[in-house]
Amino acid sequence: MSDQQPPPRWGPPPVAPHGAPPGVYAQPRAREVTASYRRWAVVLTWAVVVAAVLMAFALVMSIVFLVRADQDTRDAAYGYLALVLWIGIAAGTPVLIAVAISVRNMRRRVREWSRAGNAPS
């Protein structure tokens, strides 16, 4: 029975990060901030700004539509249009918040990388 091999383990073998002896946990190092990463941080920043401006504009227009619908019963469709804008704002707000948080983290990482004296790659 001593000639038998132990059963194979499932999955790849654990690999220690660079600089850590085998079997010792070391916090993984952050990946390099590339020029593409910086570019995406800027693009997503502007996407969040544009989306926020559009949502603010939609909120103002919905109030204008409600006032216009309230002035005359023949313009009741403006009230429904205001409701559609509110639904769009309600659906877009969580997405905008999620992207804004990601952009904040990306920009912080780019800023910390450049403060550490690393040249852009």
C-alpha positions as CSV (number, residue, x, y, z in Angstrom):
1,M,0.0,0.0,0.0
2,S,2.9,2.4,0.5
3,D,3.5,2.4,-3.3
4,Q,0.3,4.3,-4.0
5,Q,0.4,8.0,-4.9
6,P,-1.8,10.4,-2.9
7,P,-5.0,11.5,-4.8
8,P,-4.5,14.5,-7.0
9,R,-5.6,17.9,-5.7
10,W,-8.3,19.8,-7.5
11,G,-7.3,23.1,-9.0
12,P,-3.9,24.7,-9.6
13,P,-1.3,24.6,-6.8
14,P,-1.1,27.7,-4.6
15,V,1.6,30.2,-5.7
16,A,3.2,32.5,-3.2
17,P,3.5,36.2,-4.4
18,H,6.9,37.5,-5.3
19,G,9.2,38.1,-2.4
20,A,7.4,35.8,0.0
21,P,8.8,32.5,1.1
22,P,6.6,29.5,0.3
23,G,3.8,28.9,2.7
24,V,3.9,32.5,4.0
25,Y,1.1,35.0,3.1
26,A,2.2,38.3,1.7
27,Q,-0.2,40.9,0.5
28,P,-0.3,41.0,-3.3
29,R,1.4,43.9,-5.0
30,A,-0.7,46.3,-7.0
31,R,-0.5,46.1,-10.8
32,E,1.2,48.7,-12.8
33,V,-0.9,51.7,-13.9
34,T,-0.7,51.8,-17.7
35,A,-1.5,54.6,-20.1
36,S,-4.6,52.7,-21.2
37,Y,-5.8,52.6,-17.6
38,R,-5.2,56.4,-17.2
39,R,-7.1,57.0,-20.5
40,W,-10.1,54.9,-19.3
41,A,-10.1,56.8,-16.0
42,V,-10.4,60.1,-17.9
43,V,-13.1,58.7,-20.3
44,L,-15.2,57.3,-17.4
45,T,-14.8,60.6,-15.5
46,W,-16.2,62.5,-18.3
47,A,-19.0,59.9,-18.8
48,V,-20.1,60.4,-15.2
49,V,-20.0,64.2,-15.6
50,V,-22.1,64.1,-18.8
51,A,-24.6,61.6,-17.3
52,A,-25.0,63.7,-14.2
53,V,-25.6,66.9,-16.2
54,L,-28.1,65.1,-18.4
55,M,-29.9,63.8,-15.3
56,A,-30.0,67.2,-13.8
57,F,-31.4,68.6,-17.0
58,A,-34.0,65.8,-17.1
59,L,-35.1,66.7,-13.5
60,V,-35.5,70.4,-14.4
61,M,-37.4,69.5,-17.6
62,S,-39.7,67.2,-15.7
63,I,-40.6,70.0,-13.4
64,V,-41.3,72.3,-16.4
65,F,-43.4,69.6,-18.0
66,L,-45.4,69.2,-14.8
67,V,-46.0,72.9,-14.5
68,R,-47.1,73.0,-18.2
69,A,-49.4,70.0,-17.7
70,D,-50.9,71.7,-14.6
71,Q,-51.7,74.9,-16.5
72,D,-54.0,73.3,-19.1
73,T,-55.8,69.9,-19.1
74,R,-55.2,69.6,-22.9
75,D,-51.5,69.4,-22.2
76,A,-51.8,66.4,-19.8
77,A,-49.3,64.4,-21.9
78,Y,-46.5,66.6,-20.5
79,G,-47.3,65.2,-17.1
80,Y,-46.8,61.6,-18.4
81,L,-43.6,62.7,-20.1
82,A,-42.4,64.0,-16.7
83,L,-43.2,60.7,-15.1
84,V,-41.1,58.9,-17.8
85,L,-38.2,61.2,-17.1
86,W,-38.5,60.5,-13.4
87,I,-38.4,56.7,-14.1
88,G,-35.3,57.2,-16.2
89,I,-33.7,59.3,-13.4
90,A,-34.6,56.6,-10.8
91,A,-33.2,53.8,-13.0
92,G,-30.0,55.8,-13.9
93,T,-29.1,57.0,-10.4
94,P,-27.7,53.7,-9.1
95,V,-25.7,53.1,-12.3
96,L,-24.3,56.6,-12.0
97,I,-23.4,56.1,-8.4
98,A,-21.7,52.8,-9.1
99,V,-19.6,54.2,-12.0
100,A,-18.7,57.3,-10.0
101,I,-17.4,55.1,-7.2
102,S,-15.3,53.1,-9.6
103,V,-14.0,56.3,-11.2
104,R,-13.0,57.7,-7.9
105,N,-11.1,54.5,-7.1
106,M,-9.4,54.5,-10.5
107,R,-8.4,58.2,-10.2
108,R,-7.1,57.6,-6.7
109,R,-5.0,54.7,-7.9
110,V,-3.6,56.8,-10.8
111,R,-2.8,59.7,-8.4
112,E,-1.0,57.4,-5.9
113,W,0.9,55.7,-8.6
114,S,2.2,59.0,-10.0
115,R,3.0,60.4,-6.4
116,A,5.1,57.3,-5.8
117,G,7.5,58.5,-8.5
118,N,6.5,56.0,-11.1
119,A,6.7,57.2,-14.7
120,P,3.6,56.7,-16.9
121,S,3.9,53.6,-19.1
